[in-house]
Amino acid sequence: MTTLTPLVKFTIPVSAQVIELQQLDFEGGSMSLLRTRIREKSRFTVFDIDAQSARLWGEALLRWASSQPDNEIVPQDPA
């Protein structure tokens, strides 16, 4: 059995997409993945990535964000 732990949930103002990040833990503690769920109206995109891939992706997002004008998105509490 796997366990999902909500991490953060927020809505992108421009597109109204709802982004959810969850930690996905497999039974026995063998592996944890980061689950990303993107909801666009009635359509969902879900993908799971390992910690190394999440780090690479996160660093790329931060590099891009740091080069942009300061626009803040405030995360909502996990639901």
One Martini backbone bead per residue (centre of mass of N, CA, C, O) as a GRO file, in nm:
protein
   79
    1MET     BB    1   0.099   0.035   0.020
    2THR     BB    2   0.032   0.371  -0.027
    3THR     BB    3   0.139   0.710   0.056
    4LEU     BB    4  -0.017   1.031   0.079
    5THR     BB    5   0.139   1.361   0.104
    6PRO     BB    6   0.067   1.671   0.144
    7LEU     BB    7   0.236   1.984   0.051
    8VAL     BB    8   0.097   2.151  -0.201
    9LYS     BB    9  -0.144   2.416  -0.302
   10PHE     BB   10  -0.219   2.584  -0.621
   11THR     BB   11  -0.306   2.870  -0.821
   12ILE     BB   12  -0.295   2.980  -1.139
   13PRO     BB   13  -0.396   3.286  -1.241
   14VAL     BB   14  -0.392   3.279  -1.560
   15SER     BB   15  -0.518   2.954  -1.594
   16ALA     BB   16  -0.644   2.798  -1.335
   17GLN     BB   17  -0.444   2.606  -1.236
   18VAL     BB   18  -0.401   2.316  -1.036
   19ILE     BB   19  -0.145   2.259  -0.796
   20GLU     BB   20  -0.004   1.945  -0.678
   21LEU     BB   21   0.192   1.827  -0.403
   22GLN     BB   22   0.320   1.492  -0.337
   23GLN     BB   23   0.398   1.231  -0.128
   24LEU     BB   24   0.521   0.908  -0.232
   25ASP     BB   25   0.484   0.612  -0.038
   26PHE     BB   26   0.607   0.307  -0.011
   27GLU     BB   27   0.598   0.014   0.098
   28GLY     BB   28   0.863  -0.023   0.333
   29GLY     BB   29   1.044   0.233   0.239
   30SER     BB   30   1.177   0.206  -0.057
   31MET     BB   31   1.015   0.473  -0.173
   32SER     BB   32   1.016   0.814  -0.295
   33LEU     BB   33   0.788   1.048  -0.442
   34LEU     BB   34   0.691   1.307  -0.664
   35ARG     BB   35   0.373   1.438  -0.696
   36THR     BB   36   0.211   1.576  -0.986
   37ARG     BB   37  -0.080   1.786  -1.007
   38ILE     BB   38  -0.280   1.889  -1.291
   39ARG     BB   39  -0.555   2.112  -1.318
   40GLU     BB   40  -0.782   2.141  -1.612
   41LYS     BB   41  -1.057   2.146  -1.513
   42SER     BB   42  -1.123   1.806  -1.610
   43ARG     BB   43  -0.814   1.782  -1.637
   44PHE     BB   44  -0.542   1.549  -1.577
   45THR     BB   45  -0.201   1.566  -1.456
   46VAL     BB   46   0.026   1.291  -1.379
   47PHE     BB   47   0.345   1.281  -1.196
   48ASP     BB   48   0.644   1.092  -1.115
   49ILE     BB   49   0.939   1.170  -0.913
   50ASP     BB   50   1.247   1.183  -0.825
   51ALA     BB   51   1.474   1.355  -0.640
   52GLN     BB   52   1.678   1.427  -0.864
   53SER     BB   53   1.469   1.539  -1.066
   54ALA     BB   54   1.348   1.751  -0.876
   55ARG     BB   55   1.606   1.914  -0.842
   56LEU     BB   56   1.652   1.990  -1.139
   57TRP     BB   57   1.379   2.125  -1.180
   58GLY     BB   58   1.391   2.329  -0.945
   59GLU     BB   59   1.646   2.477  -1.041
   60ALA     BB   60   1.529   2.569  -1.312
   61LEU     BB   61   1.296   2.732  -1.193
   62LEU     BB   62   1.470   2.927  -1.022
   63ARG     BB   63   1.637   3.048  -1.250
   64TRP     BB   64   1.401   3.165  -1.402
   65ALA     BB   65   1.264   3.331  -1.172
   66SER     BB   66   1.523   3.513  -1.112
   67SER     BB   67   1.491   3.650  -1.417
   68GLN     BB   68   1.233   3.778  -1.315
   69PRO     BB   69   1.002   3.954  -1.221
   70ASP     BB   70   0.846   4.019  -0.919
   71ASN     BB   71   0.632   3.737  -0.878
   72GLU     BB   72   0.389   3.627  -0.651
   73ILE     BB   73   0.315   3.300  -0.521
   74VAL     BB   74   0.076   3.177  -0.295
   75PRO     BB   75   0.048   2.915  -0.114
   76GLN     BB   76  -0.154   2.678  -0.018
   77ASP     BB   77  -0.286   2.468   0.172
   78PRO     BB   78  -0.307   2.158   0.217
   79ALA     BB   79  -0.575   1.909   0.098
   0.00000   0.00000   0.00000
